[in-house]
Structures are given as C-alpha cells and as structure tokens.
C-alpha cells in the first residue's frame, strides 16, 4: 500500500464558502505542496483530513484507513504543525511535552530531547516567551517525536523570516530522506516548494485546479510574452490568465506545445514558476 | 481520559495557588461570626461550589484562550473522551473544594479561631456534590455549544432559572392545588433521611446524565476551527 493520503470528492459547505469535489493522492516517500491563495480552502481541507471539521461528503483515507472510523490509529501516525500556536502559552516546553507525550504510544523522549538541543529550545522556557519561529520549531519537535509517518503542515513558514524558513525547509528535506515518511505541506509561499515538492495540489475558491507531479506541471505550463497585436479574443481564451499593458502581454498557458504552434517565433516563451501559475490562475485576465 | 484530567490540573496550577488566598478569607469569616456551628453545611457547599466553579470555568478558559481544542483534537483522542474527562473533572474539583473546606474547619478548630465547627456529615457531602453537579451540568453543554464567553452569561441565567423555576412552580401548584402540593411537600420532607437522599441522588444523577448526553451529541458534531 503506497497511498499515504487519498482524498476523494471531498466537500464542505459553510455560509459564504464551499469546498467542492476535492480529490488528490499522496504516495509514500513524497512531498506534496498544497497551494492556493488565502481563503482558497487549504486550511479547511487540512482540518477535514484531521477530522476537526465534519465533511459533508467525500472520503478521506490515511494509510488506507478511514480518517473518521479509524481516527485514533490514523492520528497516532500523523505529525501536525499548524499556522498558529495552539499550545498552552502559560506552560513551559517541558510541561507541554508532559501533557502530549502520554497520548502517543510511539512517543520517543530521546528524539524529543535531540530536536530540542538541535533547535536550541530551552525546556524550561514558557511557550508565550518563544518567538514565532521558535513556536513553530517546538510544534515541529512535537510532530517529529512520535515517529509519525505523515507530516501535515499548514502554512508553517508564513510570518517567518527567510533564515527560519530556509532552516525549516532543510529539516523537511532531511525528514523526507526516510522513504517511509511523507509530507503534506500547505503554503501560499510557493517559492518554498520550487525546490523540494514532488507533487503540487492547487486549490482556488474551494475548487481543485490541479493535482499533479511538479515536473509535469513545470513542463506543461509556460509564460508567453509578446505584442498586443498578436492577440484576438479567440487567442486570449487559450490562456489561463493574461496580464496586458500598453507595452505588450504576458500570458500563462497550460499547454506550451500548443502555444508554440499558435505563435511560432513571434513570442517569447519562458518557464513559469509556481507563483506565476498561482497568480495568473487566480487573477485570470487583467489589464495594467 | 486520565491524561486529560491531569492536563486540566496542570494548566490550572496558577489558579490553584490563587485559591489558597480564599482559605484565609473564609477563616476570617468563621472567626468573626458567632454562628459558626450553624454555617457548617453552607461552608462545605460554598467551598465546593466556589472552588469547583472556578476550576470548571478556568480549565475551559485556558482551552479557549489558546484555541487548544485544535491541537487536542489533532492528538489520538476521541471527542467523547474530551467530553467525559470534563464531566469527571467535576468530581475531582469537588474533592479539592471539599478538602479546602475541611482544611479551613480544621485550622479554625485546632487554633480556636472561632466557634467549633463540625466536620462534614453525609448530608453536607451530598449538598456540596449536588451543588457542583448542577454547576457543571449546566456549564458544559453551553460551553461545548457556544464557547466560554457566551456561556459565562448564559450560565448565570440558567443557574438562576434552576433555582427560581422550581420555587415558582411550587408557588403556582400551591396556589391552585388547594393544599395538596403543600401536603405532598410536607410528606416528602418528613420521610426518612435515606429516602430523601435517594430521591435527591436520583434527580441529580438524571440531570448529570442528560447533560452529559447533550454535551456528547453537541461535541461529536462540532466543527473545530
């Protein structure tokens, strides 16, 4: 069984927001980046996976088990890091550990201590006295100390300075060296994923845009730059999104081969980054 | 579940220290009153309910302030265990409150600060327990449904209603039953102590079970965000 996380037709309705028909699969040993703008439905999806929210329909399997029926077994093997601190601010790092550790049958104090040393986290320091970056590290220490097979991280790098971010991403890259571990990482900072992600799942306004191998996406999508005269209404529809100014246009295509056929050498075709893909998909057509 | 109970005590260690200040205040009351011997039942019930209420509300407040339900429900814990542990904590807090009451009386009696106060009898224990069960049984369903801030206000209204509605009903029934209700009440009050205790025990157990069932239902279906 190689599928660590299998989400099928997931839906959740709130007043003013709906998550519709979200499906994706993460295999053992890979990192999946879960991208989308703020309010796209990333946190909702993660909270549905963690059974914090009750789904309206669909199916979520983690390690081949149903995330509701086999909740305890599933959560034993998940390490989670959320975008905010939810631990008790008044407690020290050690006190918080003493509360959490008994809930995990595979809790490993030596791993916990090793990571505390590595991250220079004082066990006696109160959580409220930790900086945002240190709180995030503490959260990561907790998630790594019970030999979790799947790490679920919701916007772990938001609000962190570039050094902390880079350090965190290095740690994740190190964890994934163990082929039995998988990481599901949501972020709106797509540069975090450019180097490390194997798969990308993109949601926008509660809908799935795509869920594919990153290399495939990077091969298919491209930025096309040219003069405005080259475009007519029909050609504009070929693009996911276009940014036009009086100097010319830049458009995102999801089919680079077709763009080459259509425009030949009259345009400049460049590689798109994940940020470009997200930006153009969210904005659609705009004029500067 | 035991771990959740311990958790609620650990996060409230500061509150427990603050409650120690309550002891000298009550000692002062005891030593300055001339009716100390008569206030024993009220003292044990007050200590248990006061301390119990602080700890019940305190534990929930810490959870709410830190939005800790998110991390608690991400651990391998069943939702029903979170609810059950809160209801079990009522009895743990009752023991703490009662122990504080006994400690106050012990100090008062040993050092002769006021008139000698008797140690708790079984009816004092039952009274104290019923008091804290009512507080917990009204607080928790509201807390699980609406959260701590709204519940604090609602809880006052509900507790007042619990005390006022039966009194109002008795008044109404008495007015229109031409003495029947009064006779019935007199008969209940003149029944043996064990029967009164049994009836009271059954009534409060029912309140506890209904409240627990309600809380379980609310929390099992709750979206935690």
Boltz contact constraints between the chains, C-beta under 6 A:
constraints:
  - contact:
      token1: [A, 50]
      token2: [B, 74]
      max_distance: 6.0
  - contact:
      token1: [A, 52]
      token2: [B, 73]
      max_distance: 6.0
  - contact:
      token1: [A, 52]
      token2: [B, 224]
      max_distance: 6.0
  - contact:
      token1: [A, 53]
      token2: [B, 223]
      max_distance: 6.0
  - contact:
      token1: [A, 72]
      token2: [B, 76]
      max_distance: 6.0
  - contact:
      token1: [A, 75]
      token2: [B, 76]
      max_distance: 6.0
  - contact:
      token1: [A, 76]
      token2: [B, 76]
      max_distance: 6.0
  - contact:
      token1: [A, 80]
      token2: [B, 74]
      max_distance: 6.0
  - contact:
      token1: [A, 86]
      token2: [B, 67]
      max_distance: 6.0
  - contact:
      token1: [A, 86]
      token2: [B, 68]
      max_distance: 6.0
  - contact:
      token1: [A, 86]
      token2: [B, 70]
      max_distance: 6.0
  - contact:
      token1: [A, 86]
      token2: [B, 71]
      max_distance: 6.0
  - contact:
      token1: [A, 88]
      token2: [B, 11]
      max_distance: 6.0
  - contact:
      token1: [A, 88]
      token2: [B, 66]
      max_distance: 6.0
  - contact:
      token1: [A, 89]
      token2: [B, 66]
      max_distance: 6.0
  - contact:
      token1: [A, 99]
      token2: [B, 7]
      max_distance: 6.0
  - contact:
      token1: [A, 102]
      token2: [B, 3]
      max_distance: 6.0
  - contact:
      token1: [A, 103]
      token2: [B, 75]
      max_distance: 6.0
  - contact:
      token1: [A, 103]
      token2: [B, 76]
      max_distance: 6.0
